[in-house]
Amino acid sequence: MLRGPKLSTMARRNLWRHKRRTFLTLLAIAFGILLAVIFTALQDYSFSQMIDTAARMGTGHVTLQHPDYLDTPKLALTLQGGEALREIAIEDRDVLRAVERISGEILIATARDSYGGYFLAYDPTQEDTETLAFLEGIVEGQPFASASDSGVILGRILARNLGLELGDRVVYRLADRNGEIVGNLGRLTGILDTGAPTTDGGLCLLPIDTVRRVLGYQADESTQIALVLSDSRKSAAVSNRLERQVPSQVAVLTWDEVRPELSGFIAMKVGGARFMEMVIMLLVAAGIFNTLFVSVMERSREFGIMMAIGHSPGQIFALVMWESLWLALMGLVAGAVLTAYPYFALSKEGIDMSMMIGKGTEISGIGFDPQLSVGIFPENLFWIGTAVIVATLLSGLYPAWRAARVQPVETIKLV
């Protein structure tokens, strides 16, 4: 009578009785793994980069703001006690940085023309390129020296439309908490180019203390506090923890709540990729099923003899299922070998899509990087491996059931 270890050994040897068939099946599994891993890795890297860039463009991975500010972004809807809120946030294990910001609509004017846009006021002593992506896009001039600087930084397209050059005077006007129009005079100290026409055509960066003075805000008053996390996937967990710690008049929002258009785009793309991966897995499973089913049909007489000498239907069923498991395990190894070099090459060099993706392509105000790279999340790699094993075992169920139902008297007569 065969026990578990002997069934396992016999199953492994059975697979190599038809080397060509087994090799082709393993190649199909490996190719399916290659496609699944590369597609998923491209998505994981690209979308995580987009989310991080969006977070560093003003709102953070998690945002603290007035409960009504999301629906009605008025400068009258502010947060008080910003420093205390920052201290609460930064104590969370997943929060790397917490910075105060003021944002809203603005009118930029010169002696010749005026344009509307939106502004973001920040503290240059607290922020850098790790928290504010716009600082990476400054192509002319310099960032602010202090929070009370008199400078203005404009998007490249906006500065061009206004006919401004570095050092020129700029008048900007805002609506304060009472709806009154207030203004200030500054000089253009920087021009930024993000690659997103919407942003470059309407963005104005200002020093936060200067804006507080113009709007009549208190020293620790702002419209939002942006939190930068170690991992964007932890946004929901951080939000849930902070909701229990901050005052009830403070809303704690995740990046997908603040940017629903970006969240919807990512969800649509991920859903489409998951569907394609399911199709790939079904095709691979069909190939595995064919291999196992043909193998069972060819060995009907062999199974009949085994049952005639005392093996139970359960042992025959287990033997075929062991063959399925061995196929899955060897397929995973073959998939790892086949995927290793393409994944390594793409992670180092990426794919230049600049010929297919035009300059200035943007999604939700975020410039799209034409240099695609890969970087798969460990949990997604785990689920791909699990899916391969499950699909292979499911493919072996029916052939194993057929093998266990052979009639010894009938099958032994077969030649």
N, C-alpha and C positions, 0 to 999 in steps of 0.2 A: 504494500500500500504506500502511495506517495504522500509525503507530508509537505508542509509549506516550503521549506528550503529546497527540497528536491523538485517540487513543482516549479519553483522559480528558476532553478538551473535548467530544467528541461525546456521551459518556455523560452529562455534566452537562446538555447541551442536550436530550438525549432525555427526561430526567426532567420537563422543563417542557413537553413536548408535550401532556401531560394534567395541567394545573395542579391541578385539583380533587383528582384521585387522589393526586398527590404531596403536596399540602397535608395531606390527611387522614392519609396515612401518616406524615408528619413530626409531625403532632399526636399520633398514637398513640405514636410514639417519645418525644416530649417528655413526655407524660403518664406514660409508664412510668418515665422518668428521675426525674420529680418524685416519684412514689410511692417509688421505690427510695431516693432521696437522703433524703427526709424520714423514712421508716421507719428507715433506717440511722443518720441523725443523732440521732434521738430515742434510739435504743439506745446509741449511742456516748457521748452526753452523760450519760444517766441511769445507765448501768452504770459508767462511769468515776467518776461522782460517788459512787455506792454503794461502789465499791472504795476510793476515797480516804477516805470517811467511816469505813469499816470499819478501814482502816489507822490512822486517827487515833483509833480507839476502843480502842487498847491494843496491837495486835500489829504494826503497821507493814506496809508493803508486803513487806518481808523481815524475818524474825525469827531472831535468834540465841538458842538455848536448849539445855538439856540434851537429849540424844537421846531420853530416855524421857519427857520432860515432856509431849509432845503426847498420848500415850496415858494417862499417869498424872500429872496435874498436881498433884504434891505439893510442898510447900514445902521438902522435903529435896533436891529435884532442882534445884540451882542452878548458876549460872555464876560462876567465880572470875576475877579479873582483868578486871573490866568495863571499866575505863578503857583498858586496852591493846586490848581488842576494839573499843571505840568508835573508837579512833584508826585501827585497820586499816580499819574500815568506812567512815569518813568520807573516807578517801583515794580511795575509788572515785569515778569521775567522775559517776556517776548518783545517788549518795547525797547528799541534802541535809542530813539530820539523823540522829543516832544517839543514842538515849536509853535509860537503864537504867530498868527497872520491876520491881516485884514484884506478883504477882497470885495469888489463891487464894480459898478459901472462908472465910467469916467469920460470926460470930454477933454480932448487934447487940442489946444489951439495955438496958432502962430499969427503973425500979423497978416498972413495971406490966406490961411485956410484953417479948418477945424475938422476933426474926425472923432467919432465916438468909438469906445472900446471898453476894455475891462482892465482893472488894475489889481496887482497883488503887492501888498506891503509886507516886508519881512525885516527881521533883525539881522544885519550882516555879521554881528558879533556872535550869533548863535548858530548861524546856518552856513552850509557849504554845499558842494556838489552832491554830497551824500543825501541831503535832505531836499535840495532845490535843484532840479535838473536844468532849469533855465540858465543857471550860472555857467553851465558847460557851453551854452550857445552864444556867449558874448564874443563877438568877432571883432568888435572895435571898441576902444575905450576900456574902462575899468569898472568893476563892481563898486558898490558904495563902501566908504571907509567907516561909517558909523550909522547907528539907527536914526540919528538926527541930521544926516547928510542933506544937502540941498539939491542933489542930483536927480536925474530921471533917466531910466533905461527903457528904450522902446524897441519893439519888433522891427526887423529890417524893412518890411513892406510898409508899415505904418510910418516910419521915419522918412522913407522915400516919398510916400504920398504927401507928406507935409513939407517936403523939400528941406529937411533938417540935416545938419552936419554936426559933428561933435563940437560942443561948446556953445551952440546956439541956445537962445532963450526959449523956454517952453512954458505956457500957461496951462494949468489943468484945473478942472472944476469938478466938484463932487456934490452930491446931495447929502447933507448931514442927517442926524437922527430926527430932526424936526422937519425934514423935507426942504430946508433952505439950501440954496446954492452957495457953496463956499469955494474958494479957489486959492491957488498958490502959484508962485513963480519959481521955476527951477531952470537948470541948464542940462542939456543932453550930455550925459557923461558916458553912455554906453549904448551900443546897438547889438541886438542878439538875433541869431538865425537858428531856429529850431528845425527847419525843414518842413514844418506844417504851415501852409499858407494862412489858415484860419488864425493860428496863434501869432504868426509874424505880422499879420495885418491888423491886430487889435490889442496886443498885450502891452501893458505899461507896468514896469517894476518901480516901486517907490520904497523909501526907508520908512519903517513902521512908526518911529517916534515923531517924525515929521507929519505923517498922516494923522496920528493921534492929536497932535496940536491943531491941525487944520480942522478936524472934525469935532474937537472938544471932548475927546475921550480921556478917560483916566489912564494912569501909567500902566495898569495891568488889564486894560480892556481890549478886547479883540473880537473879531467875528467868528474865528475858529481856531482850534488847536489841532495841528496835524501830527499824527503819530506815525513814525516810521518803524516797521517791524523787522524782525530777523527773517521772517518768511510770510509772504502774503497769504498763504493757506491757513495761517493762524489768526486771521482777522476776526472771524466769528467768535473764536474762543476768547480773544482779548476783549472784544466788545461785550460779551456776556459777563466777563469778570468786572469790567469797569462800570457797567450799568449798576452794579450793586454797591459801588463805592462813591460815585459822583452824586451831586445833588439832583433832585428830580427835575429841576428846570434846565438840565443839561442833557442834550441828546447825544447818544454814542452811536455813530453810524459806520458801517463797513464800507470799503471802497466800492463794492457792487451796488450799494444803496445810493451812494453819492453819484456814481457814474453808471446808471442803468443801461445806457446805450452801449457802453463798452462791455458790460456784463452780458448783455443780450447777444452781441456779436461773438464773443468767446463761446457762449453756450451753444450757439448755432453751429459754429465751426467744430466744436468738440463733439456735438451730436452727430454731425455728418461723418466725422472720422471714426467714431465708434461704430456707426453703421457699416462703413467700409471694412473695419476690422472684423465685424461679425461675419460679413460675406466671405472674407479671407478664411476665417476659422471654419466656416461651413464647408468651403471647398476643400480645405485640408482634411476635415473630418470625413468628407465623402471619399477621399482617396484612402484614408486609413480604413474606413469601413470596407471598401472594395478589397483591399489587401487581406484583411482578416476573414472576410466572408469567403473569398476564393480559397484561402488556405484551409478553412474549415471544410468546405465542400470537397476539396481534394483529399482530405484526411478522414473522411467519414468511416472508411473501413478500419483505419487505425484506431479511431475512437471506439468503434464497435468491439474490436479485439480487447482494448483496455477495459471496457465495461464487462466483457465476458470473463476476464480473469480476476474480476473483483473490485475494480474501481467504481466509485459511485458517480452519479450524474453531477453531484456537487463538486467533485474533484476535477471532472472534465471542464465544468464551467469555470472553476478557479484557474485551470491551466491556460485557457484562452484569455481570461482576464489578466493573468500574469504577462502573457504575450503583449497585450495592449499596454500594460504599464511599462514594460521594457521598451516598447516603441516610443512611448512618451518621454521616458528618461533619456534614451539615446537621442531622440529628436531634440530635446532641450540642449544636450551637449553639442550636437551638430549645429543647432541654431546659434549657440554662443560663439562657436568657431566661425561660422559664416558671417555673423553680425559684427564681430570684434573690430576688424579692420575698417569697414565702412563707417562704423560709429566713431572710431578714433579719428579717422581722417576728417569727418564732418565736424567733430567737436573742435578740431584744431584749425581747419581752414574754412569751413562753412560752405555755403552755396551762394554765389553771387547772382542775385535775381534782378540786378539793375536794368538789364535789357527788357525784362518783362514787367517790372514795377517802375513806373515813371517817377521822376523826381517830384517831390511835393505830395506824394500819396500819403493820406492820413486817415486815421480811424479815431473818431471821437476826439478830434483835436490833437491827436498824437501822431507824430511823423512815423511812417512805417520804415523800418530798417530793411533795406534790400539784401543785406548780408545775413542769410539764414544759417543758424547753427543748431546743434542738438544738445540736449541735456535732459535725460529722463528722470522723473521722480522715482525713488526706490519702490514706493508702494505700487506704482503703475507697472514697473518691471515684475514685481511679485504677482500682480494680477494677470499679466500676460502669461507667465509661466504656469500659474494655476489654471488658466483657461485652456492651455495646451493639454495639460494632464487630464482635466475633466472632459474635454472634447474627445480625447483619445479613448478614455475609459468608456464614455457613452457610445462611441463608435463600435466598441467591442462587445457591448451587451447583447445585441441580437445574434451575432455569430456565436458567442459563448452559449447562449440559450439554445440555438440550433444544435450545437455540438453536444450539449447535455441531453438532448432528446433523441439521439440516434438509437435505433433498435438494433441490438447486437446481432440477432438472427438474420435480419435483412441485410445489414451492411457488410457482414463478413462474407456474404455471397458475392459481393461486388469484386470485380477484377480490375 
